[in-house]
Amino acid sequence: MTPFQQIAPDLVRDGLVKNKEWVPIAGDRAAQCFSDPELQRAAAFLAALHPFAIDYIEQAPALVLAALGARRLVTRQGRMHLAQSFIVVCEPGPRLGKLMRLYGLAPELRALNGHVL
C-alpha cells in the first residue's frame, strides 16, 4: 500500500480532497521524494491538497518539514489544521521563494534532498 493510499480515506472523509485525476499522481510523486515513512505520508497529504503543491515539494522537500512542524497527521485536528494553513498559503500560487519565506526557510534549503531529511 502506497503512502497516498494510506491517507486517502482520511482526506476524503474530512472533505479535503475531491476526486480529481491529479490527486493520486501528485500524492505518489511526493511520497517518492522521501525515504522516511512519516515524511512520505506528510508529503502525499500536502501534495493532495493543491495542484501546485507537488511542484513546490519536488523543488524544496524541506517545505514538508516546515509545514508539518510539530503537528501529527494521526489526529483529525492535526490534519485539518495542517491542511487549512497549507491551502491558504498555496492558494494564490506564490513563487517558491515567497512560499519558503512564509515558512521561515532560507533559499539555500532548496538544495536539501528529501531522502536525507
Jmol script that loads the backbone (N, CA, C; Angstrom):
load data "model"
ATOM      1  N   MET A   1       0.848  -1.173   0.000  1.00  0.00           N
ATOM      2  CA  MET A   1       0.000   0.000   0.000  1.00  0.00           C
ATOM      3  C   MET A   1       0.898   1.242   0.000  1.00  0.00           C
ATOM      4  N   THR A   2       0.641   2.159  -0.918  1.00  0.00           N
ATOM      5  CA  THR A   2       1.455   3.368  -1.003  1.00  0.00           C
ATOM      6  C   THR A   2       1.073   4.334   0.115  1.00  0.00           C
ATOM      7  N   PRO A   3       1.972   5.282   0.428  1.00  0.00           N
ATOM      8  CA  PRO A   3       1.629   6.285   1.450  1.00  0.00           C
ATOM      9  C   PRO A   3       0.346   7.039   1.117  1.00  0.00           C
ATOM     10  N   PHE A   4       0.132   7.324  -0.169  1.00  0.00           N
ATOM     11  CA  PHE A   4      -1.090   8.036  -0.530  1.00  0.00           C
ATOM     12  C   PHE A   4      -2.321   7.181  -0.253  1.00  0.00           C
ATOM     13  N   GLN A   5      -2.247   5.890  -0.552  1.00  0.00           N
ATOM     14  CA  GLN A   5      -3.383   5.001  -0.291  1.00  0.00           C
ATOM     15  C   GLN A   5      -3.680   4.906   1.202  1.00  0.00           C
ATOM     16  N   GLN A   6      -2.655   5.055   2.031  1.00  0.00           N
ATOM     17  CA  GLN A   6      -2.854   5.010   3.478  1.00  0.00           C
ATOM     18  C   GLN A   6      -3.643   6.215   3.980  1.00  0.00           C
ATOM     19  N   ILE A   7      -3.396   7.372   3.397  1.00  0.00           N
ATOM     20  CA  ILE A   7      -4.037   8.588   3.904  1.00  0.00           C
ATOM     21  C   ILE A   7      -5.292   8.985   3.140  1.00  0.00           C
ATOM     22  N   ALA A   8      -5.511   8.406   1.956  1.00  0.00           N
ATOM     23  CA  ALA A   8      -6.636   8.809   1.109  1.00  0.00           C
ATOM     24  C   ALA A   8      -7.992   8.741   1.809  1.00  0.00           C
ATOM     25  N   PRO A   9      -8.305   7.676   2.549  1.00  0.00           N
ATOM     26  CA  PRO A   9      -9.625   7.651   3.203  1.00  0.00           C
ATOM     27  C   PRO A   9      -9.846   8.831   4.153  1.00  0.00           C
ATOM     28  N   ASP A  10      -8.800   9.212   4.893  1.00  0.00           N
ATOM     29  CA  ASP A  10      -8.924  10.353   5.801  1.00  0.00           C
ATOM     30  C   ASP A  10      -9.140  11.652   5.031  1.00  0.00           C
ATOM     31  N   LEU A  11      -8.424  11.810   3.922  1.00  0.00           N
ATOM     32  CA  LEU A  11      -8.558  13.025   3.121  1.00  0.00           C
ATOM     33  C   LEU A  11      -9.978  13.175   2.579  1.00  0.00           C
ATOM     34  N   VAL A  12     -10.529  12.083   2.100  1.00  0.00           N
ATOM     35  CA  VAL A  12     -11.880  12.123   1.536  1.00  0.00           C
ATOM     36  C   VAL A  12     -12.910  12.335   2.643  1.00  0.00           C
ATOM     37  N   ARG A  13     -12.772  11.600   3.742  1.00  0.00           N
ATOM     38  CA  ARG A  13     -13.729  11.710   4.846  1.00  0.00           C
ATOM     39  C   ARG A  13     -13.769  13.130   5.405  1.00  0.00           C
ATOM     40  N   ASP A  14     -12.603  13.771   5.491  1.00  0.00           N
ATOM     41  CA  ASP A  14     -12.539  15.124   6.036  1.00  0.00           C
ATOM     42  C   ASP A  14     -12.897  16.191   5.004  1.00  0.00           C
ATOM     43  N   GLY A  15     -13.178  15.779   3.770  1.00  0.00           N
ATOM     44  CA  GLY A  15     -13.571  16.726   2.733  1.00  0.00           C
ATOM     45  C   GLY A  15     -12.426  17.564   2.197  1.00  0.00           C
ATOM     46  N   LEU A  16     -11.199  17.094   2.362  1.00  0.00           N
ATOM     47  CA  LEU A  16     -10.039  17.868   1.933  1.00  0.00           C
ATOM     48  C   LEU A  16      -9.668  17.619   0.478  1.00  0.00           C
ATOM     49  N   VAL A  17     -10.085  16.481  -0.067  1.00  0.00           N
ATOM     50  CA  VAL A  17      -9.694  16.109  -1.422  1.00  0.00           C
ATOM     51  C   VAL A  17     -10.934  15.781  -2.238  1.00  0.00           C
ATOM     52  N   LYS A  18     -10.953  16.318  -3.415  1.00  0.00           N
ATOM     53  CA  LYS A  18     -12.012  15.994  -4.361  1.00  0.00           C
ATOM     54  C   LYS A  18     -11.468  14.933  -5.319  1.00  0.00           C
ATOM     55  N   ASN A  19     -12.353  14.290  -6.034  1.00  0.00           N
ATOM     56  CA  ASN A  19     -11.958  13.222  -6.940  1.00  0.00           C
ATOM     57  C   ASN A  19     -11.426  13.820  -8.243  1.00  0.00           C
ATOM     58  N   LYS A  20     -10.190  14.205  -8.217  1.00  0.00           N
ATOM     59  CA  LYS A  20      -9.526  14.763  -9.398  1.00  0.00           C
ATOM     60  C   LYS A  20      -8.412  13.801  -9.800  1.00  0.00           C
ATOM     61  N   GLU A  21      -8.148  13.684 -11.087  1.00  0.00           N
ATOM     62  CA  GLU A  21      -7.167  12.692 -11.524  1.00  0.00           C
ATOM     63  C   GLU A  21      -5.735  13.048 -11.121  1.00  0.00           C
ATOM     64  N   TRP A  22      -5.440  14.310 -10.877  1.00  0.00           N
ATOM     65  CA  TRP A  22      -4.077  14.689 -10.498  1.00  0.00           C
ATOM     66  C   TRP A  22      -3.746  14.311  -9.057  1.00  0.00           C
ATOM     67  N   VAL A  23      -4.743  14.099  -8.216  1.00  0.00           N
ATOM     68  CA  VAL A  23      -4.521  13.896  -6.783  1.00  0.00           C
ATOM     69  C   VAL A  23      -3.683  12.652  -6.473  1.00  0.00           C
ATOM     70  N   PRO A  24      -4.058  11.439  -6.923  1.00  0.00           N
ATOM     71  CA  PRO A  24      -3.223  10.279  -6.573  1.00  0.00           C
ATOM     72  C   PRO A  24      -1.842  10.325  -7.210  1.00  0.00           C
ATOM     73  N   ILE A  25      -1.754  10.897  -8.395  1.00  0.00           N
ATOM     74  CA  ILE A  25      -0.453  11.003  -9.062  1.00  0.00           C
ATOM     75  C   ILE A  25       0.463  11.918  -8.265  1.00  0.00           C
ATOM     76  N   ALA A  26      -0.052  13.071  -7.858  1.00  0.00           N
ATOM     77  CA  ALA A  26       0.746  14.016  -7.065  1.00  0.00           C
ATOM     78  C   ALA A  26       1.131  13.407  -5.725  1.00  0.00           C
ATOM     79  N   GLY A  27       0.204  12.701  -5.087  1.00  0.00           N
ATOM     80  CA  GLY A  27       0.498  12.072  -3.801  1.00  0.00           C
ATOM     81  C   GLY A  27       1.614  11.051  -3.902  1.00  0.00           C
ATOM     82  N   ASP A  28       1.570  10.224  -4.936  1.00  0.00           N
ATOM     83  CA  ASP A  28       2.619   9.214  -5.117  1.00  0.00           C
ATOM     84  C   ASP A  28       3.961   9.851  -5.477  1.00  0.00           C
ATOM     85  N   ARG A  29       3.942  10.882  -6.323  1.00  0.00           N
ATOM     86  CA  ARG A  29       5.195  11.569  -6.676  1.00  0.00           C
ATOM     87  C   ARG A  29       5.830  12.216  -5.455  1.00  0.00           C
ATOM     88  N   ALA A  30       5.007  12.821  -4.614  1.00  0.00           N
ATOM     89  CA  ALA A  30       5.532  13.484  -3.416  1.00  0.00           C
ATOM     90  C   ALA A  30       6.132  12.468  -2.456  1.00  0.00           C
ATOM     91  N   ALA A  31       5.486  11.336  -2.291  1.00  0.00           N
ATOM     92  CA  ALA A  31       5.997  10.303  -1.383  1.00  0.00           C
ATOM     93  C   ALA A  31       7.346   9.776  -1.849  1.00  0.00           C
ATOM     94  N   GLN A  32       7.569   9.738  -3.150  1.00  0.00           N
ATOM     95  CA  GLN A  32       8.837   9.242  -3.684  1.00  0.00           C
ATOM     96  C   GLN A  32      10.005  10.179  -3.393  1.00  0.00           C
ATOM     97  N   CYS A  33       9.732  11.386  -2.973  1.00  0.00           N
ATOM     98  CA  CYS A  33      10.790  12.350  -2.655  1.00  0.00           C
ATOM     99  C   CYS A  33      11.464  12.050  -1.319  1.00  0.00           C
ATOM    100  N   PHE A  34      10.887  11.160  -0.523  1.00  0.00           N
ATOM    101  CA  PHE A  34      11.382  10.903   0.829  1.00  0.00           C
ATOM    102  C   PHE A  34      11.578   9.412   1.063  1.00  0.00           C
ATOM    103  N   SER A  35      12.473   9.084   1.992  1.00  0.00           N
ATOM    104  CA  SER A  35      12.657   7.683   2.374  1.00  0.00           C
ATOM    105  C   SER A  35      12.003   7.383   3.722  1.00  0.00           C
ATOM    106  N   ASP A  36      11.787   8.397   4.550  1.00  0.00           N
ATOM    107  CA  ASP A  36      11.154   8.208   5.851  1.00  0.00           C
ATOM    108  C   ASP A  36       9.639   8.041   5.672  1.00  0.00           C
ATOM    109  N   PRO A  37       9.052   6.961   6.215  1.00  0.00           N
ATOM    110  CA  PRO A  37       7.618   6.720   6.019  1.00  0.00           C
ATOM    111  C   PRO A  37       6.712   7.847   6.526  1.00  0.00           C
ATOM    112  N   GLU A  38       7.069   8.469   7.635  1.00  0.00           N
ATOM    113  CA  GLU A  38       6.226   9.558   8.147  1.00  0.00           C
ATOM    114  C   GLU A  38       6.275  10.768   7.217  1.00  0.00           C
ATOM    115  N   LEU A  39       7.450  11.075   6.692  1.00  0.00           N
ATOM    116  CA  LEU A  39       7.558  12.186   5.744  1.00  0.00           C
ATOM    117  C   LEU A  39       6.894  11.847   4.417  1.00  0.00           C
ATOM    118  N   GLN A  40       6.911  10.575   4.030  1.00  0.00           N
ATOM    119  CA  GLN A  40       6.205  10.165   2.814  1.00  0.00           C
ATOM    120  C   GLN A  40       4.709  10.435   2.952  1.00  0.00           C
ATOM    121  N   ARG A  41       4.144  10.072   4.099  1.00  0.00           N
ATOM    122  CA  ARG A  41       2.717  10.314   4.321  1.00  0.00           C
ATOM    123  C   ARG A  41       2.415  11.811   4.355  1.00  0.00           C
ATOM    124  N   ALA A  42       3.273  12.575   5.024  1.00  0.00           N
ATOM    125  CA  ALA A  42       3.059  14.022   5.100  1.00  0.00           C
ATOM    126  C   ALA A  42       3.156  14.661   3.717  1.00  0.00           C
ATOM    127  N   ALA A  43       4.139  14.237   2.925  1.00  0.00           N
ATOM    128  CA  ALA A  43       4.299  14.787   1.579  1.00  0.00           C
ATOM    129  C   ALA A  43       3.105  14.430   0.696  1.00  0.00           C
ATOM    130  N   ALA A  44       2.648  13.182   0.777  1.00  0.00           N
ATOM    131  CA  ALA A  44       1.481  12.762  -0.008  1.00  0.00           C
ATOM    132  C   ALA A  44       0.247  13.557   0.409  1.00  0.00           C
ATOM    133  N   PHE A  45       0.114  13.778   1.698  1.00  0.00           N
ATOM    134  CA  PHE A  45      -1.008  14.555   2.234  1.00  0.00           C
ATOM    135  C   PHE A  45      -0.989  15.973   1.672  1.00  0.00           C
ATOM    136  N   LEU A  46       0.158  16.639   1.766  1.00  0.00           N
ATOM    137  CA  LEU A  46       0.257  18.022   1.291  1.00  0.00           C
ATOM    138  C   LEU A  46       0.071  18.113  -0.220  1.00  0.00           C
ATOM    139  N   ALA A  47       0.641  17.167  -0.957  1.00  0.00           N
ATOM    140  CA  ALA A  47       0.540  17.197  -2.416  1.00  0.00           C
ATOM    141  C   ALA A  47      -0.897  17.047  -2.887  1.00  0.00           C
ATOM    142  N   ALA A  48      -1.719  16.367  -2.108  1.00  0.00           N
ATOM    143  CA  ALA A  48      -3.115  16.152  -2.488  1.00  0.00           C
ATOM    144  C   ALA A  48      -4.000  17.364  -2.212  1.00  0.00           C
ATOM    145  N   LEU A  49      -3.476  18.345  -1.514  1.00  0.00           N
ATOM    146  CA  LEU A  49      -4.292  19.491  -1.115  1.00  0.00           C
ATOM    147  C   LEU A  49      -4.409  20.581  -2.171  1.00  0.00           C
ATOM    148  N   HIS A  50      -3.411  20.679  -3.046  1.00  0.00           N
ATOM    149  CA  HIS A  50      -3.399  21.777  -4.015  1.00  0.00           C
ATOM    150  C   HIS A  50      -2.664  21.322  -5.276  1.00  0.00           C
ATOM    151  N   PRO A  51      -3.144  21.695  -6.448  1.00  0.00           N
ATOM    152  CA  PRO A  51      -2.500  21.243  -7.687  1.00  0.00           C
ATOM    153  C   PRO A  51      -1.027  21.649  -7.825  1.00  0.00           C
ATOM    154  N   PHE A  52      -0.629  22.780  -7.248  1.00  0.00           N
ATOM    155  CA  PHE A  52       0.761  23.226  -7.365  1.00  0.00           C
ATOM    156  C   PHE A  52       1.666  22.673  -6.273  1.00  0.00           C
ATOM    157  N   ALA A  53       1.097  22.036  -5.276  1.00  0.00           N
ATOM    158  CA  ALA A  53       1.888  21.585  -4.128  1.00  0.00           C
ATOM    159  C   ALA A  53       2.994  20.621  -4.529  1.00  0.00           C
ATOM    160  N   ILE A  54       2.737  19.731  -5.474  1.00  0.00           N
ATOM    161  CA  ILE A  54       3.767  18.767  -5.869  1.00  0.00           C
ATOM    162  C   ILE A  54       4.976  19.482  -6.461  1.00  0.00           C
ATOM    163  N   ASP A  55       4.749  20.546  -7.197  1.00  0.00           N
ATOM    164  CA  ASP A  55       5.870  21.306  -7.764  1.00  0.00           C
ATOM    165  C   ASP A  55       6.721  21.918  -6.656  1.00  0.00           C
ATOM    166  N   TYR A  56       6.065  22.475  -5.650  1.00  0.00           N
ATOM    167  CA  TYR A  56       6.792  23.049  -4.520  1.00  0.00           C
ATOM    168  C   TYR A  56       7.577  21.971  -3.773  1.00  0.00           C
ATOM    169  N   ILE A  57       6.950  20.833  -3.527  1.00  0.00           N
ATOM    170  CA  ILE A  57       7.587  19.761  -2.751  1.00  0.00           C
ATOM    171  C   ILE A  57       8.785  19.183  -3.492  1.00  0.00           C
ATOM    172  N   GLU A  58       8.657  18.975  -4.796  1.00  0.00           N
ATOM    173  CA  GLU A  58       9.776  18.417  -5.563  1.00  0.00           C
ATOM    174  C   GLU A  58      10.949  19.387  -5.629  1.00  0.00           C
ATOM    175  N   GLN A  59      10.679  20.687  -5.675  1.00  0.00           N
ATOM    176  CA  GLN A  59      11.753  21.673  -5.746  1.00  0.00           C
ATOM    177  C   GLN A  59      12.386  21.955  -4.391  1.00  0.00           C
ATOM    178  N   ALA A  60      11.609  21.822  -3.322  1.00  0.00           N
ATOM    179  CA  ALA A  60      12.112  22.128  -1.974  1.00  0.00           C
ATOM    180  C   ALA A  60      11.466  21.176  -0.963  1.00  0.00           C
ATOM    181  N   PRO A  61      11.994  19.957  -0.846  1.00  0.00           N
ATOM    182  CA  PRO A  61      11.411  18.986   0.088  1.00  0.00           C
ATOM    183  C   PRO A  61      11.376  19.472   1.537  1.00  0.00           C
ATOM    184  N   ALA A  62      12.233  20.413   1.892  1.00  0.00           N
ATOM    185  CA  ALA A  62      12.243  20.935   3.263  1.00  0.00           C
ATOM    186  C   ALA A  62      10.912  21.601   3.619  1.00  0.00           C
ATOM    187  N   LEU A  63      10.134  21.992   2.615  1.00  0.00           N
ATOM    188  CA  LEU A  63       8.814  22.579   2.872  1.00  0.00           C
ATOM    189  C   LEU A  63       7.909  21.619   3.637  1.00  0.00           C
ATOM    190  N   VAL A  64       8.056  20.330   3.387  1.00  0.00           N
ATOM    191  CA  VAL A  64       7.212  19.351   4.081  1.00  0.00           C
ATOM    192  C   VAL A  64       7.491  19.394   5.576  1.00  0.00           C
ATOM    193  N   LEU A  65       8.772  19.425   5.938  1.00  0.00           N
ATOM    194  CA  LEU A  65       9.133  19.517   7.358  1.00  0.00           C
ATOM    195  C   LEU A  65       8.643  20.820   7.965  1.00  0.00           C
ATOM    196  N   ALA A  66       8.819  21.913   7.233  1.00  0.00           N
ATOM    197  CA  ALA A  66       8.409  23.216   7.758  1.00  0.00           C
ATOM    198  C   ALA A  66       6.891  23.283   7.924  1.00  0.00           C
ATOM    199  N   ALA A  67       6.160  22.779   6.956  1.00  0.00           N
ATOM    200  CA  ALA A  67       4.700  22.813   7.041  1.00  0.00           C
ATOM    201  C   ALA A  67       4.193  21.886   8.138  1.00  0.00           C
ATOM    202  N   LEU A  68       4.831  20.750   8.274  1.00  0.00           N
ATOM    203  CA  LEU A  68       4.407  19.778   9.286  1.00  0.00           C
ATOM    204  C   LEU A  68       4.642  20.310  10.689  1.00  0.00           C
ATOM    205  N   GLY A  69       5.796  20.922  10.905  1.00  0.00           N
ATOM    206  CA  GLY A  69       6.109  21.469  12.222  1.00  0.00           C
ATOM    207  C   GLY A  69       5.949  20.420  13.300  1.00  0.00           C
ATOM    208  N   ALA A  70       5.272  20.749  14.375  1.00  0.00           N
ATOM    209  CA  ALA A  70       5.068  19.812  15.482  1.00  0.00           C
ATOM    210  C   ALA A  70       3.755  19.047  15.344  1.00  0.00           C
ATOM    211  N   ARG A  71       3.016  19.313  14.275  1.00  0.00           N
ATOM    212  CA  ARG A  71       1.717  18.649  14.114  1.00  0.00           C
ATOM    213  C   ARG A  71       1.902  17.197  13.688  1.00  0.00           C
ATOM    214  N   ARG A  72       0.996  16.380  14.096  1.00  0.00           N
ATOM    215  CA  ARG A  72       0.995  14.968  13.750  1.00  0.00           C
ATOM    216  C   ARG A  72      -0.212  14.699  12.857  1.00  0.00           C
ATOM    217  N   LEU A  73      -0.028  13.848  11.886  1.00  0.00           N
ATOM    218  CA  LEU A  73      -1.119  13.528  10.977  1.00  0.00           C
ATOM    219  C   LEU A  73      -2.054  12.455  11.529  1.00  0.00           C
ATOM    220  N   VAL A  74      -1.735  11.913  12.689  1.00  0.00           N
ATOM    221  CA  VAL A  74      -2.565  10.829  13.228  1.00  0.00           C
ATOM    222  C   VAL A  74      -3.877  11.337  13.809  1.00  0.00           C
ATOM    223  N   THR A  75      -3.944  12.604  14.171  1.00  0.00           N
ATOM    224  CA  THR A  75      -5.196  13.137  14.708  1.00  0.00           C
ATOM    225  C   THR A  75      -5.918  13.945  13.636  1.00  0.00           C
ATOM    226  N   ARG A  76      -7.217  13.897  13.673  1.00  0.00           N
ATOM    227  CA  ARG A  76      -8.014  14.655  12.709  1.00  0.00           C
ATOM    228  C   ARG A  76      -7.747  16.149  12.866  1.00  0.00           C
ATOM    229  N   GLN A  77      -7.641  16.603  14.097  1.00  0.00           N
ATOM    230  CA  GLN A  77      -7.386  18.019  14.349  1.00  0.00           C
ATOM    231  C   GLN A  77      -6.046  18.444  13.739  1.00  0.00           C
ATOM    232  N   GLY A  78      -5.021  17.622  13.886  1.00  0.00           N
ATOM    233  CA  GLY A  78      -3.719  17.929  13.302  1.00  0.00           C
ATOM    234  C   GLY A  78      -3.777  17.992  11.789  1.00  0.00           C
ATOM    235  N   ARG A  79      -4.481  17.037  11.171  1.00  0.00           N
ATOM    236  CA  ARG A  79      -4.626  17.029   9.708  1.00  0.00           C
ATOM    237  C   ARG A  79      -5.375  18.262   9.227  1.00  0.00           C
ATOM    238  N   MET A  80      -6.462  18.588   9.908  1.00  0.00           N
ATOM    239  CA  MET A  80      -7.273  19.728   9.480  1.00  0.00           C
ATOM    240  C   MET A  80      -6.500  21.042   9.606  1.00  0.00           C
ATOM    241  N   HIS A  81      -5.786  21.218  10.703  1.00  0.00           N
ATOM    242  CA  HIS A  81      -5.020  22.453  10.894  1.00  0.00           C
ATOM    243  C   HIS A  81      -3.928  22.570   9.837  1.00  0.00           C
ATOM    244  N   LEU A  82      -3.207  21.487   9.603  1.00  0.00           N
ATOM    245  CA  LEU A  82      -2.153  21.492   8.596  1.00  0.00           C
ATOM    246  C   LEU A  82      -2.740  21.787   7.217  1.00  0.00           C
ATOM    247  N   ALA A  83      -3.835  21.130   6.878  1.00  0.00           N
ATOM    248  CA  ALA A  83      -4.448  21.322   5.565  1.00  0.00           C
ATOM    249  C   ALA A  83      -4.912  22.760   5.366  1.00  0.00           C
ATOM    250  N   GLN A  84      -5.590  23.302   6.356  1.00  0.00           N
ATOM    251  CA  GLN A  84      -6.108  24.662   6.220  1.00  0.00           C
ATOM    252  C   GLN A  84      -4.984  25.675   6.050  1.00  0.00           C
ATOM    253  N   SER A  85      -3.932  25.543   6.841  1.00  0.00           N
ATOM    254  CA  SER A  85      -2.837  26.513   6.730  1.00  0.00           C
ATOM    255  C   SER A  85      -2.089  26.352   5.409  1.00  0.00           C
ATOM    256  N   PHE A  86      -1.891  25.121   4.950  1.00  0.00           N
ATOM    257  CA  PHE A  86      -1.157  24.902   3.703  1.00  0.00           C
ATOM    258  C   PHE A  86      -1.969  25.371   2.497  1.00  0.00           C
ATOM    259  N   ILE A  87      -3.258  25.104   2.501  1.00  0.00           N
ATOM    260  CA  ILE A  87      -4.112  25.542   1.390  1.00  0.00           C
ATOM    261  C   ILE A  87      -4.123  27.066   1.296  1.00  0.00           C
ATOM    262  N   VAL A  88      -4.181  27.736   2.428  1.00  0.00           N
ATOM    263  CA  VAL A  88      -4.204  29.205   2.443  1.00  0.00           C
ATOM    264  C   VAL A  88      -2.938  29.782   1.822  1.00  0.00           C
ATOM    265  N   VAL A  89      -1.770  29.232   2.157  1.00  0.00           N
ATOM    266  CA  VAL A  89      -0.534  29.801   1.613  1.00  0.00           C
ATOM    267  C   VAL A  89      -0.323  29.413   0.152  1.00  0.00           C
ATOM    268  N   CYS A  90      -0.883  28.294  -0.294  1.00  0.00           N
ATOM    269  CA  CYS A  90      -0.712  27.864  -1.689  1.00  0.00           C
ATOM    270  C   CYS A  90      -1.746  28.456  -2.638  1.00  0.00           C
ATOM    271  N   GLU A  91      -2.873  28.869  -2.120  1.00  0.00           N
ATOM    272  CA  GLU A  91      -3.989  29.286  -2.972  1.00  0.00           C
ATOM    273  C   GLU A  91      -3.635  30.382  -3.970  1.00  0.00           C
ATOM    274  N   PRO A  92      -2.921  31.429  -3.575  1.00  0.00           N
ATOM    275  CA  PRO A  92      -2.623  32.454  -4.581  1.00  0.00           C
ATOM    276  C   PRO A  92      -1.551  32.029  -5.581  1.00  0.00           C
ATOM    277  N   GLY A  93      -0.979  30.834  -5.418  1.00  0.00           N
ATOM    278  CA  GLY A  93       0.063  30.361  -6.327  1.00  0.00           C
ATOM    279  C   GLY A  93       1.355  31.148  -6.214  1.00  0.00           C
ATOM    280  N   PRO A  94       1.864  31.325  -4.986  1.00  0.00           N
ATOM    281  CA  PRO A  94       3.079  32.126  -4.829  1.00  0.00           C
ATOM    282  C   PRO A  94       4.290  31.452  -5.464  1.00  0.00           C
ATOM    283  N   ARG A  95       5.265  32.246  -5.758  1.00  0.00           N
ATOM    284  CA  ARG A  95       6.526  31.694  -6.240  1.00  0.00           C
ATOM    285  C   ARG A  95       7.167  30.925  -5.093  1.00  0.00           C
ATOM    286  N   LEU A  96       8.022  29.979  -5.435  1.00  0.00           N
ATOM    287  CA  LEU A  96       8.619  29.108  -4.430  1.00  0.00           C
ATOM    288  C   LEU A  96       9.373  29.900  -3.370  1.00  0.00           C
ATOM    289  N   GLY A  97      10.114  30.913  -3.775  1.00  0.00           N
ATOM    290  CA  GLY A  97      10.870  31.716  -2.813  1.00  0.00           C
ATOM    291  C   GLY A  97       9.972  32.370  -1.773  1.00  0.00           C
ATOM    292  N   LYS A  98       8.850  32.889  -2.227  1.00  0.00           N
ATOM    293  CA  LYS A  98       7.913  33.520  -1.294  1.00  0.00           C
ATOM    294  C   LYS A  98       7.312  32.484  -0.349  1.00  0.00           C
ATOM    295  N   LEU A  99       6.966  31.327  -0.873  1.00  0.00           N
ATOM    296  CA  LEU A  99       6.407  30.263  -0.043  1.00  0.00           C
ATOM    297  C   LEU A  99       7.417  29.823   1.015  1.00  0.00           C
ATOM    298  N   MET A 100       8.666  29.709   0.627  1.00  0.00           N
ATOM    299  CA  MET A 100       9.707  29.323   1.587  1.00  0.00           C
ATOM    300  C   MET A 100       9.859  30.388   2.669  1.00  0.00           C
ATOM    301  N   ARG A 101       9.803  31.660   2.294  1.00  0.00           N
ATOM    302  CA  ARG A 101       9.892  32.730   3.293  1.00  0.00           C
ATOM    303  C   ARG A 101       8.716  32.680   4.263  1.00  0.00           C
ATOM    304  N   LEU A 102       7.520  32.362   3.752  1.00  0.00           N
ATOM    305  CA  LEU A 102       6.343  32.253   4.621  1.00  0.00           C
ATOM    306  C   LEU A 102       6.539  31.189   5.701  1.00  0.00           C
ATOM    307  N   TYR A 103       7.292  30.156   5.368  1.00  0.00           N
ATOM    308  CA  TYR A 103       7.574  29.096   6.337  1.00  0.00           C
ATOM    309  C   TYR A 103       8.902  29.308   7.067  1.00  0.00           C
ATOM    310  N   GLY A 104       9.552  30.441   6.836  1.00  0.00           N
ATOM    311  CA  GLY A 104      10.791  30.753   7.540  1.00  0.00           C
ATOM    312  C   GLY A 104      11.995  29.968   7.054  1.00  0.00           C
ATOM    313  N   LEU A 105      11.991  29.549   5.800  1.00  0.00           N
ATOM    314  CA  LEU A 105      13.089  28.759   5.245  1.00  0.00           C
ATOM    315  C   LEU A 105      14.004  29.623   4.386  1.00  0.00           C
ATOM    316  N   ALA A 106      15.289  29.415   4.532  1.00  0.00           N
ATOM    317  CA  ALA A 106      16.266  30.107   3.698  1.00  0.00           C
ATOM    318  C   ALA A 106      16.269  29.474   2.307  1.00  0.00           C
ATOM    319  N   PRO A 107      16.521  30.258   1.265  1.00  0.00           N
ATOM    320  CA  PRO A 107      16.525  29.712  -0.101  1.00  0.00           C
ATOM    321  C   PRO A 107      17.511  28.556  -0.289  1.00  0.00           C
ATOM    322  N   GLU A 108      18.582  28.564   0.486  1.00  0.00           N
ATOM    323  CA  GLU A 108      19.593  27.510   0.357  1.00  0.00           C
ATOM    324  C   GLU A 108      19.047  26.125   0.718  1.00  0.00           C
ATOM    325  N   LEU A 109      17.972  26.082   1.478  1.00  0.00           N
ATOM    326  CA  LEU A 109      17.396  24.795   1.881  1.00  0.00           C
ATOM    327  C   LEU A 109      16.722  24.065   0.720  1.00  0.00           C
ATOM    328  N   ARG A 110      16.572  24.749  -0.406  1.00  0.00           N
ATOM    329  CA  ARG A 110      16.065  24.066  -1.606  1.00  0.00           C
ATOM    330  C   ARG A 110      16.989  22.933  -2.014  1.00  0.00           C
ATOM    331  N   ALA A 111      18.267  23.076  -1.714  1.00  0.00           N
ATOM    332  CA  ALA A 111      19.253  22.084  -2.141  1.00  0.00           C
ATOM    333  C   ALA A 111      19.154  20.772  -1.374  1.00  0.00           C
ATOM    334  N   LEU A 112      18.461  20.767  -0.239  1.00  0.00           N
ATOM    335  CA  LEU A 112      18.341  19.533   0.539  1.00  0.00           C
ATOM    336  C   LEU A 112      17.516  18.496  -0.213  1.00  0.00           C
ATOM    337  N   ASN A 113      18.034  17.296  -0.244  1.00  0.00           N
ATOM    338  CA  ASN A 113      17.323  16.180  -0.852  1.00  0.00           C
ATOM    339  C   ASN A 113      16.382  15.585   0.184  1.00  0.00           C
ATOM    340  N   GLY A 114      15.188  15.231  -0.212  1.00  0.00           N
ATOM    341  CA  GLY A 114      14.209  14.673   0.714  1.00  0.00           C
ATOM    342  C   GLY A 114      14.634  13.364   1.343  1.00  0.00           C
ATOM    343  N   HIS A 115      15.521  12.632   0.699  1.00  0.00           N
ATOM    344  CA  HIS A 115      15.963  11.341   1.241  1.00  0.00           C
ATOM    345  C   HIS A 115      16.940  11.495   2.398  1.00  0.00           C
ATOM    346  N   VAL A 116      17.490  12.680   2.578  1.00  0.00           N
ATOM    347  CA  VAL A 116      18.397  12.889   3.717  1.00  0.00           C
ATOM    348  C   VAL A 116      17.676  13.522   4.903  1.00  0.00           C
ATOM    349  N   LEU A 117      16.441  13.908   4.720  1.00  0.00           N
ATOM    350  CA  LEU A 117      15.687  14.522   5.817  1.00  0.00           C
ATOM    351  C   LEU A 117      15.145  13.472   6.757  1.00  0.00           C
TER     352      LEU A 117
END
end "model"
wireframe off; spacefill off
backbone 0.3
color backbone group
